[in-house]
Amino acid sequence: MSERTGRRSYEGRSVTVTFEAGRCRHAAECVRGLPEVFDTGRRPWIRPDGAGADRVVEVVRRCPSGALRYERTDGGVGARPPSV
């Protein structure tokens, strides 16, 4: 985890998800949207390979605070680097 930003990366085969704890507003869009990937009772709590990359991207884009971001590593649609 980056000490400066509190951002942590979770790498999957097709998509990497980053989470910045300081930005999270606990709206739980991720947990409700894709519990097989986002499960706060499990460690690591984000497992990008728990669903298809397109579905992971769809749910990450719903994050209202921007605490979750993604980077497609498979060249799939929606490939974009995480914002800073």
Contacts in CASP RR format, 6 or more apart in sequence:
PFRMAT RR
TARGET T0000
AUTHOR 0000-0000-0000
METHOD contacts of the structure
MODEL  1
MSERTGRRSYEGRSVTVTFEAGRCRHAAECVRGLPEVFDTGRRPWIRPDG
AGADRVVEVVRRCPSGALRYERTDGGVGARPPSV
1 7 0 8 1.000
1 8 0 8 1.000
2 8 0 8 1.000
5 20 0 8 1.000
6 20 0 8 1.000
6 21 0 8 1.000
6 22 0 8 1.000
7 18 0 8 1.000
7 19 0 8 1.000
7 20 0 8 1.000
7 21 0 8 1.000
8 18 0 8 1.000
8 19 0 8 1.000
8 20 0 8 1.000
8 21 0 8 1.000
9 16 0 8 1.000
9 17 0 8 1.000
9 18 0 8 1.000
10 16 0 8 1.000
10 17 0 8 1.000
10 18 0 8 1.000
10 19 0 8 1.000
10 44 0 8 1.000
10 46 0 8 1.000
10 47 0 8 1.000
10 48 0 8 1.000
11 48 0 8 1.000
11 73 0 8 1.000
12 48 0 8 1.000
12 49 0 8 1.000
12 73 0 8 1.000
13 48 0 8 1.000
13 49 0 8 1.000
13 73 0 8 1.000
13 74 0 8 1.000
14 48 0 8 1.000
14 49 0 8 1.000
14 52 0 8 1.000
14 53 0 8 1.000
14 72 0 8 1.000
14 73 0 8 1.000
14 74 0 8 1.000
14 76 0 8 1.000
15 48 0 8 1.000
15 52 0 8 1.000
15 53 0 8 1.000
15 56 0 8 1.000
15 57 0 8 1.000
15 70 0 8 1.000
15 71 0 8 1.000
15 72 0 8 1.000
15 73 0 8 1.000
15 74 0 8 1.000
16 48 0 8 1.000
16 70 0 8 1.000
16 71 0 8 1.000
16 73 0 8 1.000
17 37 0 8 1.000
17 46 0 8 1.000
17 48 0 8 1.000
17 56 0 8 1.000
17 60 0 8 1.000
17 68 0 8 1.000
17 69 0 8 1.000
17 70 0 8 1.000
18 68 0 8 1.000
18 69 0 8 1.000
18 70 0 8 1.000
18 71 0 8 1.000
18 82 0 8 1.000
19 46 0 8 1.000
19 67 0 8 1.000
19 68 0 8 1.000
20 66 0 8 1.000
20 67 0 8 1.000
20 69 0 8 1.000
21 67 0 8 1.000
22 67 0 8 1.000
23 65 0 8 1.000
23 66 0 8 1.000
23 67 0 8 1.000
24 65 0 8 1.000
24 67 0 8 1.000
25 64 0 8 1.000
25 65 0 8 1.000
25 67 0 8 1.000
27 63 0 8 1.000
27 64 0 8 1.000
27 65 0 8 1.000
29 59 0 8 1.000
29 62 0 8 1.000
29 63 0 8 1.000
29 64 0 8 1.000
30 37 0 8 1.000
30 38 0 8 1.000
30 59 0 8 1.000
30 60 0 8 1.000
30 62 0 8 1.000
30 63 0 8 1.000
30 68 0 8 1.000
31 38 0 8 1.000
31 39 0 8 1.000
31 40 0 8 1.000
33 59 0 8 1.000
33 62 0 8 1.000
34 51 0 8 1.000
34 55 0 8 1.000
34 56 0 8 1.000
34 59 0 8 1.000
36 47 0 8 1.000
36 50 0 8 1.000
36 51 0 8 1.000
37 46 0 8 1.000
37 47 0 8 1.000
37 48 0 8 1.000
37 50 0 8 1.000
37 51 0 8 1.000
37 56 0 8 1.000
37 59 0 8 1.000
38 45 0 8 1.000
38 46 0 8 1.000
38 59 0 8 1.000
39 45 0 8 1.000
39 47 0 8 1.000
48 56 0 8 1.000
50 56 0 8 1.000
53 72 0 8 1.000
53 74 0 8 1.000
53 76 0 8 1.000
54 76 0 8 1.000
54 77 0 8 1.000
56 70 0 8 1.000
57 70 0 8 1.000
57 72 0 8 1.000
57 78 0 8 1.000
60 68 0 8 1.000
60 69 0 8 1.000
60 70 0 8 1.000
61 70 0 8 1.000
63 69 0 8 1.000
66 83 0 8 1.000
69 82 0 8 1.000
69 83 0 8 1.000
70 80 0 8 1.000
70 82 0 8 1.000
71 79 0 8 1.000
71 80 0 8 1.000
71 81 0 8 1.000
71 82 0 8 1.000
72 78 0 8 1.000
72 79 0 8 1.000
72 80 0 8 1.000
END
